[in-house]
Amino acid sequence: MLAVELVLAWYDVQARRPGRLRPCANDECRLFLLDRSRANTARWCSMKTCGNRLKARRHQERARQEPRT
């Protein structure tokens, strides 16, 4: 019964807010996000976890690639 309710809720969100329900931009995360931002630009399910991790990784990669002077 719970699975049926989840599917119906998913369909309801997609019908009322098309394009707002999408997977998290973190490839390691399996969660979805409901984008409530005005510009429809949210990328992560949580800025505290997924967003922070990805931003920290990108920063570390850039820091490794930059030559030290």
PDB file with one MODEL, atoms N, CA, C and O in Angstrom:
MODEL        1
ATOM      1  N   MET A   1       0.816  -1.196   0.000  1.00  0.00           N
ATOM      2  CA  MET A   1       0.000   0.000   0.000  1.00  0.00           C
ATOM      3  C   MET A   1       0.864   1.266   0.000  1.00  0.00           C
ATOM      4  O   MET A   1       0.525   2.255  -0.650  1.00  0.00           O
ATOM      5  N   LEU A   2       1.972   1.226   0.728  1.00  0.00           N
ATOM      6  CA  LEU A   2       2.858   2.380   0.781  1.00  0.00           C
ATOM      7  C   LEU A   2       3.441   2.680  -0.601  1.00  0.00           C
ATOM      8  O   LEU A   2       3.572   3.843  -0.984  1.00  0.00           O
ATOM      9  N   ALA A   3       3.788   1.634  -1.342  1.00  0.00           N
ATOM     10  CA  ALA A   3       4.344   1.827  -2.683  1.00  0.00           C
ATOM     11  C   ALA A   3       3.342   2.526  -3.599  1.00  0.00           C
ATOM     12  O   ALA A   3       3.724   3.379  -4.400  1.00  0.00           O
ATOM     13  N   VAL A   4       2.077   2.173  -3.486  1.00  0.00           N
ATOM     14  CA  VAL A   4       1.037   2.803  -4.301  1.00  0.00           C
ATOM     15  C   VAL A   4       0.914   4.281  -3.945  1.00  0.00           C
ATOM     16  O   VAL A   4       0.796   5.126  -4.832  1.00  0.00           O
ATOM     17  N   GLU A   5       0.941   4.594  -2.655  1.00  0.00           N
ATOM     18  CA  GLU A   5       0.855   5.988  -2.225  1.00  0.00           C
ATOM     19  C   GLU A   5       2.054   6.793  -2.716  1.00  0.00           C
ATOM     20  O   GLU A   5       1.900   7.945  -3.121  1.00  0.00           O
ATOM     21  N   LEU A   6       3.243   6.200  -2.686  1.00  0.00           N
ATOM     22  CA  LEU A   6       4.435   6.888  -3.173  1.00  0.00           C
ATOM     23  C   LEU A   6       4.361   7.176  -4.669  1.00  0.00           C
ATOM     24  O   LEU A   6       4.722   8.264  -5.116  1.00  0.00           O
ATOM     25  N   VAL A   7       3.895   6.207  -5.431  1.00  0.00           N
ATOM     26  CA  VAL A   7       3.761   6.402  -6.883  1.00  0.00           C
ATOM     27  C   VAL A   7       2.743   7.494  -7.177  1.00  0.00           C
ATOM     28  O   VAL A   7       2.971   8.335  -8.047  1.00  0.00           O
ATOM     29  N   LEU A   8       1.633   7.492  -6.468  1.00  0.00           N
ATOM     30  CA  LEU A   8       0.614   8.520  -6.675  1.00  0.00           C
ATOM     31  C   LEU A   8       1.131   9.902  -6.280  1.00  0.00           C
ATOM     32  O   LEU A   8       0.848  10.886  -6.964  1.00  0.00           O
ATOM     33  N   ALA A   9       1.874   9.984  -5.198  1.00  0.00           N
ATOM     34  CA  ALA A   9       2.447  11.266  -4.778  1.00  0.00           C
ATOM     35  C   ALA A   9       3.464  11.746  -5.809  1.00  0.00           C
ATOM     36  O   ALA A   9       3.495  12.932  -6.137  1.00  0.00           O
ATOM     37  N   TRP A  10       4.295  10.840  -6.324  1.00  0.00           N
ATOM     38  CA  TRP A  10       5.281  11.182  -7.356  1.00  0.00           C
ATOM     39  C   TRP A  10       4.568  11.740  -8.585  1.00  0.00           C
ATOM     40  O   TRP A  10       4.962  12.779  -9.116  1.00  0.00           O
ATOM     41  N   TYR A  11       3.533  11.059  -9.030  1.00  0.00           N
ATOM     42  CA  TYR A  11       2.783  11.509 -10.209  1.00  0.00           C
ATOM     43  C   TYR A  11       2.148  12.868  -9.949  1.00  0.00           C
ATOM     44  O   TYR A  11       2.146  13.724 -10.833  1.00  0.00           O
ATOM     45  N   ASP A  12       1.613  13.077  -8.760  1.00  0.00           N
ATOM     46  CA  ASP A  12       0.980  14.345  -8.413  1.00  0.00           C
ATOM     47  C   ASP A  12       1.980  15.497  -8.466  1.00  0.00           C
ATOM     48  O   ASP A  12       1.664  16.568  -8.983  1.00  0.00           O
ATOM     49  N   VAL A  13       3.176  15.286  -7.937  1.00  0.00           N
ATOM     50  CA  VAL A  13       4.207  16.327  -7.964  1.00  0.00           C
ATOM     51  C   VAL A  13       4.618  16.616  -9.406  1.00  0.00           C
ATOM     52  O   VAL A  13       4.764  17.779  -9.783  1.00  0.00           O
ATOM     53  N   GLN A  14       4.803  15.586 -10.207  1.00  0.00           N
ATOM     54  CA  GLN A  14       5.191  15.795 -11.600  1.00  0.00           C
ATOM     55  C   GLN A  14       4.096  16.512 -12.384  1.00  0.00           C
ATOM     56  O   GLN A  14       4.396  17.300 -13.281  1.00  0.00           O
ATOM     57  N   ALA A  15       2.856  16.253 -12.064  1.00  0.00           N
ATOM     58  CA  ALA A  15       1.757  16.898 -12.775  1.00  0.00           C
ATOM     59  C   ALA A  15       1.619  18.359 -12.366  1.00  0.00           C
ATOM     60  O   ALA A  15       1.386  19.222 -13.213  1.00  0.00           O
ATOM     61  N   ARG A  16       1.762  18.640 -11.075  1.00  0.00           N
ATOM     62  CA  ARG A  16       1.596  20.018 -10.586  1.00  0.00           C
ATOM     63  C   ARG A  16       2.817  20.890 -10.811  1.00  0.00           C
ATOM     64  O   ARG A  16       2.689  22.088 -11.064  1.00  0.00           O
ATOM     65  N   ARG A  17       3.992  20.303 -10.722  1.00  0.00           N
ATOM     66  CA  ARG A  17       5.243  21.060 -10.856  1.00  0.00           C
ATOM     67  C   ARG A  17       6.168  20.371 -11.865  1.00  0.00           C
ATOM     68  O   ARG A  17       7.170  19.771 -11.475  1.00  0.00           O
ATOM     69  N   PRO A  18       5.844  20.453 -13.133  1.00  0.00           N
ATOM     70  CA  PRO A  18       6.680  19.760 -14.126  1.00  0.00           C
ATOM     71  C   PRO A  18       8.102  20.332 -14.154  1.00  0.00           C
ATOM     72  O   PRO A  18       8.297  21.547 -14.111  1.00  0.00           O
ATOM     73  N   GLY A  19       9.076  19.442 -14.224  1.00  0.00           N
ATOM     74  CA  GLY A  19      10.476  19.841 -14.271  1.00  0.00           C
ATOM     75  C   GLY A  19      11.086  20.162 -12.923  1.00  0.00           C
ATOM     76  O   GLY A  19      12.274  20.474 -12.849  1.00  0.00           O
ATOM     77  N   ARG A  20      10.313  20.096 -11.865  1.00  0.00           N
ATOM     78  CA  ARG A  20      10.827  20.439 -10.531  1.00  0.00           C
ATOM     79  C   ARG A  20      11.313  19.218  -9.756  1.00  0.00           C
ATOM     80  O   ARG A  20      12.059  19.368  -8.789  1.00  0.00           O
ATOM     81  N   LEU A  21      10.917  18.046 -10.146  1.00  0.00           N
ATOM     82  CA  LEU A  21      11.326  16.828  -9.464  1.00  0.00           C
ATOM     83  C   LEU A  21      12.389  16.150 -10.308  1.00  0.00           C
ATOM     84  O   LEU A  21      12.114  15.717 -11.427  1.00  0.00           O
ATOM     85  N   ARG A  22      13.617  16.053  -9.772  1.00  0.00           N
ATOM     86  CA  ARG A  22      14.711  15.458 -10.538  1.00  0.00           C
ATOM     87  C   ARG A  22      15.737  14.834  -9.596  1.00  0.00           C
ATOM     88  O   ARG A  22      15.741  15.108  -8.395  1.00  0.00           O
ATOM     89  N   PRO A  23      16.608  13.991 -10.156  1.00  0.00           N
ATOM     90  CA  PRO A  23      17.629  13.363  -9.308  1.00  0.00           C
ATOM     91  C   PRO A  23      18.692  14.354  -8.876  1.00  0.00           C
ATOM     92  O   PRO A  23      18.921  15.366  -9.539  1.00  0.00           O
ATOM     93  N   CYS A  24      19.327  14.061  -7.779  1.00  0.00           N
ATOM     94  CA  CYS A  24      20.430  14.872  -7.255  1.00  0.00           C
ATOM     95  C   CYS A  24      21.581  14.855  -8.262  1.00  0.00           C
ATOM     96  O   CYS A  24      21.808  13.844  -8.927  1.00  0.00           O
ATOM     97  N   ALA A  25      22.305  15.967  -8.378  1.00  0.00           N
ATOM     98  CA  ALA A  25      23.411  16.071  -9.332  1.00  0.00           C
ATOM     99  C   ALA A  25      24.650  15.289  -8.881  1.00  0.00           C
ATOM    100  O   ALA A  25      25.582  15.110  -9.666  1.00  0.00           O
ATOM    101  N   ASN A  26      24.672  14.831  -7.651  1.00  0.00           N
ATOM    102  CA  ASN A  26      25.776  14.009  -7.159  1.00  0.00           C
ATOM    103  C   ASN A  26      25.573  12.582  -7.668  1.00  0.00           C
ATOM    104  O   ASN A  26      24.575  11.941  -7.337  1.00  0.00           O
ATOM    105  N   ASP A  27      26.511  12.085  -8.468  1.00  0.00           N
ATOM    106  CA  ASP A  27      26.384  10.746  -9.049  1.00  0.00           C
ATOM    107  C   ASP A  27      26.353   9.646  -7.996  1.00  0.00           C
ATOM    108  O   ASP A  27      25.822   8.565  -8.251  1.00  0.00           O
ATOM    109  N   GLU A  28      26.908   9.901  -6.826  1.00  0.00           N
ATOM    110  CA  GLU A  28      26.941   8.903  -5.765  1.00  0.00           C
ATOM    111  C   GLU A  28      25.657   8.894  -4.935  1.00  0.00           C
ATOM    112  O   GLU A  28      25.456   7.994  -4.120  1.00  0.00           O
ATOM    113  N   CYS A  29      24.798   9.877  -5.131  1.00  0.00           N
ATOM    114  CA  CYS A  29      23.566   9.997  -4.353  1.00  0.00           C
ATOM    115  C   CYS A  29      22.400   9.401  -5.134  1.00  0.00           C
ATOM    116  O   CYS A  29      22.321   9.547  -6.354  1.00  0.00           O
ATOM    117  N   ARG A  30      21.516   8.744  -4.439  1.00  0.00           N
ATOM    118  CA  ARG A  30      20.365   8.131  -5.090  1.00  0.00           C
ATOM    119  C   ARG A  30      19.051   8.850  -4.753  1.00  0.00           C
ATOM    120  O   ARG A  30      17.968   8.341  -5.044  1.00  0.00           O
ATOM    121  N   LEU A  31      19.153  10.022  -4.145  1.00  0.00           N
ATOM    122  CA  LEU A  31      17.963  10.768  -3.757  1.00  0.00           C
ATOM    123  C   LEU A  31      17.498  11.704  -4.866  1.00  0.00           C
ATOM    124  O   LEU A  31      18.239  11.994  -5.806  1.00  0.00           O
ATOM    125  N   PHE A  32      16.274  12.166  -4.741  1.00  0.00           N
ATOM    126  CA  PHE A  32      15.711  13.131  -5.671  1.00  0.00           C
ATOM    127  C   PHE A  32      15.475  14.432  -4.930  1.00  0.00           C
ATOM    128  O   PHE A  32      15.415  14.457  -3.701  1.00  0.00           O
ATOM    129  N   LEU A  33      15.344  15.502  -5.677  1.00  0.00           N
ATOM    130  CA  LEU A  33      15.056  16.780  -5.048  1.00  0.00           C
ATOM    131  C   LEU A  33      13.835  17.400  -5.690  1.00  0.00           C
ATOM    132  O   LEU A  33      13.569  17.210  -6.877  1.00  0.00           O
ATOM    133  N   LEU A  34      13.106  18.136  -4.896  1.00  0.00           N
ATOM    134  CA  LEU A  34      11.974  18.929  -5.367  1.00  0.00           C
ATOM    135  C   LEU A  34      12.458  20.370  -5.361  1.00  0.00           C
ATOM    136  O   LEU A  34      12.584  20.990  -4.305  1.00  0.00           O
ATOM    137  N   ASP A  35      12.726  20.892  -6.542  1.00  0.00           N
ATOM    138  CA  ASP A  35      13.300  22.226  -6.670  1.00  0.00           C
ATOM    139  C   ASP A  35      12.241  23.281  -6.381  1.00  0.00           C
ATOM    140  O   ASP A  35      11.260  23.416  -7.113  1.00  0.00           O
ATOM    141  N   ARG A  36      12.454  24.014  -5.315  1.00  0.00           N
ATOM    142  CA  ARG A  36      11.523  25.071  -4.930  1.00  0.00           C
ATOM    143  C   ARG A  36      12.096  26.452  -5.227  1.00  0.00           C
ATOM    144  O   ARG A  36      11.480  27.465  -4.897  1.00  0.00           O
ATOM    145  N   SER A  37      13.271  26.497  -5.846  1.00  0.00           N
ATOM    146  CA  SER A  37      13.892  27.790  -6.125  1.00  0.00           C
ATOM    147  C   SER A  37      13.139  28.511  -7.238  1.00  0.00           C
ATOM    148  O   SER A  37      12.531  27.881  -8.103  1.00  0.00           O
ATOM    149  N   ARG A  38      13.188  29.804  -7.203  1.00  0.00           N
ATOM    150  CA  ARG A  38      12.461  30.608  -8.186  1.00  0.00           C
ATOM    151  C   ARG A  38      12.995  30.372  -9.604  1.00  0.00           C
ATOM    152  O   ARG A  38      12.223  30.301 -10.560  1.00  0.00           O
ATOM    153  N   ALA A  39      14.304  30.253  -9.729  1.00  0.00           N
ATOM    154  CA  ALA A  39      14.923  30.092 -11.047  1.00  0.00           C
ATOM    155  C   ALA A  39      14.983  28.641 -11.525  1.00  0.00           C
ATOM    156  O   ALA A  39      15.445  28.378 -12.635  1.00  0.00           O
ATOM    157  N   ASN A  40      14.522  27.702 -10.703  1.00  0.00           N
ATOM    158  CA  ASN A  40      14.540  26.274 -11.038  1.00  0.00           C
ATOM    159  C   ASN A  40      15.973  25.798 -11.320  1.00  0.00           C
ATOM    160  O   ASN A  40      16.219  25.106 -12.309  1.00  0.00           O
ATOM    161  N   THR A  41      16.914  26.174 -10.443  1.00  0.00           N
ATOM    162  CA  THR A  41      18.319  25.841 -10.666  1.00  0.00           C
ATOM    163  C   THR A  41      18.941  24.989  -9.562  1.00  0.00           C
ATOM    164  O   THR A  41      20.154  24.780  -9.564  1.00  0.00           O
ATOM    165  N   ALA A  42      18.151  24.501  -8.637  1.00  0.00           N
ATOM    166  CA  ALA A  42      18.707  23.663  -7.566  1.00  0.00           C
ATOM    167  C   ALA A  42      19.319  22.407  -8.172  1.00  0.00           C
ATOM    168  O   ALA A  42      18.790  21.845  -9.131  1.00  0.00           O
ATOM    169  N   ARG A  43      20.449  21.968  -7.597  1.00  0.00           N
ATOM    170  CA  ARG A  43      21.155  20.822  -8.157  1.00  0.00           C
ATOM    171  C   ARG A  43      21.267  19.640  -7.212  1.00  0.00           C
ATOM    172  O   ARG A  43      21.355  18.496  -7.659  1.00  0.00           O
ATOM    173  N   TRP A  44      21.265  19.903  -5.902  1.00  0.00           N
ATOM    174  CA  TRP A  44      21.541  18.846  -4.939  1.00  0.00           C
ATOM    175  C   TRP A  44      20.365  18.634  -4.004  1.00  0.00           C
ATOM    176  O   TRP A  44      19.587  19.551  -3.737  1.00  0.00           O
ATOM    177  N   CYS A  45      20.248  17.404  -3.509  1.00  0.00           N
ATOM    178  CA  CYS A  45      19.190  17.098  -2.555  1.00  0.00           C
ATOM    179  C   CYS A  45      19.416  17.860  -1.253  1.00  0.00           C
ATOM    180  O   CYS A  45      18.462  18.241  -0.575  1.00  0.00           O
ATOM    181  N   SER A  46      20.685  18.078  -0.910  1.00  0.00           N
ATOM    182  CA  SER A  46      21.035  18.820   0.300  1.00  0.00           C
ATOM    183  C   SER A  46      22.356  19.544   0.079  1.00  0.00           C
ATOM    184  O   SER A  46      23.345  18.929  -0.320  1.00  0.00           O
ATOM    185  N   MET A  47      22.373  20.830   0.333  1.00  0.00           N
ATOM    186  CA  MET A  47      23.608  21.584   0.202  1.00  0.00           C
ATOM    187  C   MET A  47      24.609  21.175   1.278  1.00  0.00           C
ATOM    188  O   MET A  47      25.818  21.232   1.051  1.00  0.00           O
ATOM    189  N   LYS A  48      24.122  20.769   2.433  1.00  0.00           N
ATOM    190  CA  LYS A  48      25.010  20.379   3.534  1.00  0.00           C
ATOM    191  C   LYS A  48      25.805  19.124   3.208  1.00  0.00           C
ATOM    192  O   LYS A  48      26.958  19.000   3.621  1.00  0.00           O
ATOM    193  N   THR A  49      25.216  18.207   2.483  1.00  0.00           N
ATOM    194  CA  THR A  49      25.920  16.953   2.207  1.00  0.00           C
ATOM    195  C   THR A  49      26.425  16.911   0.768  1.00  0.00           C
ATOM    196  O   THR A  49      27.624  17.061   0.534  1.00  0.00           O
ATOM    197  N   CYS A  50      25.555  16.715  -0.173  1.00  0.00           N
ATOM    198  CA  CYS A  50      25.968  16.528  -1.570  1.00  0.00           C
ATOM    199  C   CYS A  50      26.623  17.769  -2.155  1.00  0.00           C
ATOM    200  O   CYS A  50      27.692  17.673  -2.760  1.00  0.00           O
ATOM    201  N   GLY A  51      26.015  18.910  -1.990  1.00  0.00           N
ATOM    202  CA  GLY A  51      26.568  20.140  -2.553  1.00  0.00           C
ATOM    203  C   GLY A  51      27.929  20.463  -1.992  1.00  0.00           C
ATOM    204  O   GLY A  51      28.844  20.801  -2.743  1.00  0.00           O
ATOM    205  N   ASN A  52      28.078  20.366  -0.703  1.00  0.00           N
ATOM    206  CA  ASN A  52      29.352  20.676  -0.057  1.00  0.00           C
ATOM    207  C   ASN A  52      30.435  19.696  -0.487  1.00  0.00           C
ATOM    208  O   ASN A  52      31.563  20.108  -0.754  1.00  0.00           O
ATOM    209  N   ARG A  53      30.120  18.429  -0.559  1.00  0.00           N
ATOM    210  CA  ARG A  53      31.109  17.427  -0.963  1.00  0.00           C
ATOM    211  C   ARG A  53      31.612  17.681  -2.375  1.00  0.00           C
ATOM    212  O   ARG A  53      32.818  17.648  -2.622  1.00  0.00           O
ATOM    213  N   LEU A  54      30.692  17.934  -3.305  1.00  0.00           N
ATOM    214  CA  LEU A  54      31.102  18.146  -4.689  1.00  0.00           C
ATOM    215  C   LEU A  54      31.905  19.429  -4.846  1.00  0.00           C
ATOM    216  O   LEU A  54      32.891  19.458  -5.583  1.00  0.00           O
ATOM    217  N   LYS A  55      31.496  20.480  -4.167  1.00  0.00           N
ATOM    218  CA  LYS A  55      32.243  21.734  -4.254  1.00  0.00           C
ATOM    219  C   LYS A  55      33.649  21.579  -3.653  1.00  0.00           C
ATOM    220  O   LYS A  55      34.617  22.127  -4.180  1.00  0.00           O
ATOM    221  N   ALA A  56      33.751  20.840  -2.562  1.00  0.00           N
ATOM    222  CA  ALA A  56      35.063  20.605  -1.938  1.00  0.00           C
ATOM    223  C   ALA A  56      35.954  19.781  -2.865  1.00  0.00           C
ATOM    224  O   ALA A  56      37.148  20.059  -2.976  1.00  0.00           O
ATOM    225  N   ARG A  57      35.395  18.778  -3.528  1.00  0.00           N
ATOM    226  CA  ARG A  57      36.180  17.964  -4.460  1.00  0.00           C
ATOM    227  C   ARG A  57      36.695  18.803  -5.632  1.00  0.00           C
ATOM    228  O   ARG A  57      37.860  18.697  -6.017  1.00  0.00           O
ATOM    229  N   ARG A  58      35.821  19.633  -6.191  1.00  0.00           N
ATOM    230  CA  ARG A  58      36.250  20.486  -7.302  1.00  0.00           C
ATOM    231  C   ARG A  58      37.352  21.445  -6.879  1.00  0.00           C
ATOM    232  O   ARG A  58      38.302  21.679  -7.626  1.00  0.00           O
ATOM    233  N   HIS A  59      37.223  21.995  -5.688  1.00  0.00           N
ATOM    234  CA  HIS A  59      38.252  22.908  -5.180  1.00  0.00           C
ATOM    235  C   HIS A  59      39.584  22.178  -5.017  1.00  0.00           C
ATOM    236  O   HIS A  59      40.631  22.704  -5.393  1.00  0.00           O
ATOM    237  N   GLN A  60      39.547  20.984  -4.466  1.00  0.00           N
ATOM    238  CA  GLN A  60      40.777  20.213  -4.269  1.00  0.00           C
ATOM    239  C   GLN A  60      41.422  19.853  -5.606  1.00  0.00           C
ATOM    240  O   GLN A  60      42.646  19.891  -5.735  1.00  0.00           O
ATOM    241  N   GLU A  61      40.607  19.505  -6.596  1.00  0.00           N
ATOM    242  CA  GLU A  61      41.148  19.187  -7.921  1.00  0.00           C
ATOM    243  C   GLU A  61      41.809  20.409  -8.549  1.00  0.00           C
ATOM    244  O   GLU A  61      42.889  20.295  -9.128  1.00  0.00           O
ATOM    245  N   ARG A  62      41.178  21.570  -8.443  1.00  0.00           N
ATOM    246  CA  ARG A  62      41.763  22.795  -8.980  1.00  0.00           C
ATOM    247  C   ARG A  62      43.060  23.140  -8.253  1.00  0.00           C
ATOM    248  O   ARG A  62      44.031  23.568  -8.876  1.00  0.00           O
ATOM    249  N   ALA A  63      43.072  22.954  -6.942  1.00  0.00           N
ATOM    250  CA  ALA A  63      44.261  23.276  -6.157  1.00  0.00           C
ATOM    251  C   ALA A  63      45.423  22.353  -6.544  1.00  0.00           C
ATOM    252  O   ALA A  63      46.576  22.785  -6.554  1.00  0.00           O
ATOM    253  N   ARG A  64      45.135  21.113  -6.857  1.00  0.00           N
ATOM    254  CA  ARG A  64      46.188  20.174  -7.281  1.00  0.00           C
ATOM    255  C   ARG A  64      46.724  20.520  -8.665  1.00  0.00           C
ATOM    256  O   ARG A  64      47.914  20.348  -8.928  1.00  0.00           O
ATOM    257  N   GLN A  65      45.857  21.004  -9.551  1.00  0.00           N
ATOM    258  CA  GLN A  65      46.257  21.282 -10.933  1.00  0.00           C
ATOM    259  C   GLN A  65      47.020  22.589 -11.079  1.00  0.00           C
ATOM    260  O   GLN A  65      47.826  22.724 -12.000  1.00  0.00           O
ATOM    261  N   GLU A  66      46.791  23.547 -10.204  1.00  0.00           N
ATOM    262  CA  GLU A  66      47.457  24.848 -10.303  1.00  0.00           C
ATOM    263  C   GLU A  66      48.934  24.701  -9.943  1.00  0.00           C
ATOM    264  O   GLU A  66      49.271  24.110  -8.917  1.00  0.00           O
ATOM    265  N   PRO A  67      49.805  25.235 -10.781  1.00  0.00           N
ATOM    266  CA  PRO A  67      51.241  25.150 -10.449  1.00  0.00           C
ATOM    267  C   PRO A  67      51.571  26.092  -9.290  1.00  0.00           C
ATOM    268  O   PRO A  67      51.064  27.211  -9.217  1.00  0.00           O
ATOM    269  N   ARG A  68      52.411  25.627  -8.408  1.00  0.00           N
ATOM    270  CA  ARG A  68      52.816  26.446  -7.264  1.00  0.00           C
ATOM    271  C   ARG A  68      53.936  27.387  -7.688  1.00  0.00           C
ATOM    272  O   ARG A  68      54.864  26.985  -8.389  1.00  0.00           O
ATOM    273  N   THR A  69      53.844  28.615  -7.268  1.00  0.00           N
ATOM    274  CA  THR A  69      54.876  29.586  -7.649  1.00  0.00           C
ATOM    275  C   THR A  69      55.723  29.979  -6.468  1.00  0.00           C
ATOM    276  O   THR A  69      56.640  30.788  -6.608  1.00  0.00           O
TER     277      THR A  69
ENDMDL
END
